Amino acid sequence: MKTVTEREGKTEELEKTRKMELEDKVPNYNLQPISLGFFGGVLDFNKMNIITRKTVGFLRAQLEKDGFKESPHGVYELRNWEEIRGWAKELADRARQ
């Protein structure tokens, strides 16, 4: 399953976000990770306050258009479990070396 950004063909934007949110922060904390993973999450409109729900409400239509379904009502699962499992396996293999 592709991410929302990938489904919209915005791979450059995805890479920019990944770099900013992960790679650029590693040196700030003197980390030396053996692997970095960047995955989608869960978008739960039920846990948002009314202002946030109104602000990001437009996303619902885009999520539906991109093939994500509500399950349960107001909750969108955006994680790619196959990708996460693959990364975790690769991480475990590297850690054993």
N, C-alpha and C positions, 0 to 999 in steps of 0.2 A: 504494500500500500504506500502510495506517495503522500508526502506532506501537502498541506494546503498550498504552500508556496511553490512546491514542485509542480503540482497540478495546474497552477496558474502560469507556469513557465518562467517563474521569477527565481531561477537558480542563482543568479548573481547576487540578488538580495539575500538569499538564504546563506550563501557563503560569507557575505559581508557581516551578517548577524552572528554567524558561528564564530567568525574571527573576533568580533568585538566582544561577544559574551563569554568566549572560552579562551582562545589563544592569546588575546591581548592581556587577559587578567592573570595568566599563569606567572609571568615574571614579577608581578606585584606582590605575590605571596611566597616567592622563592620556592615554587613547586617544581618538581621534576616528574611529571606524570609519565607512565609508560604507555598510556592511551587516553584519548579524549573522546567522549561520546556526546552527541547533540541530538536530542530526540524531542518529538512532540509530547504533549501531555493531555490532560482532560480539561475541557472548557465546560464549566458548570454554571449556567445562568441562574440556577436556583440558589447558589451561594453568594451571588452578587447583590449589592445594595441597589436600590431603584435607580440611582444616578448612573452607576456603572452599567447596569443592564440597558438603560436608554442609550448610553454613549456607544456601547459596542453591539447593540442590538442588530445593526446592519450586517454583522458577521453571520448571523443565522442563515440568511438567504444564500450567502456565498458558500457557506459550509454545505448546505443542501445541494447547491449547484455543483459543488466539487465532489459530491458522492458520499459525504458524511451524513449519517442518520442519527437522530436523537434516540438515545436509549440509556436510561429512561428519559422521560420528558425533561427537556432543558439541559441535557447532558450530552456532550459530544466527545467521543473517544478519538483522540488524534494521534495516539501512539501507534507505531509500527512495531508490533511485537516480534516479528521475524527479524527485523533489523536490530532490535535491542538484544535478542538472544544471540545473534551472530556476533555482535560487538562483545557481549559478555563472554562468549566462548573464546574469542580471540584474546581478550584481556586475560582470561584464566590461563590460556596457553603461554602468553608472554610472561606472566607472573611465575610460572613454573620453570622458566629458563634460567 
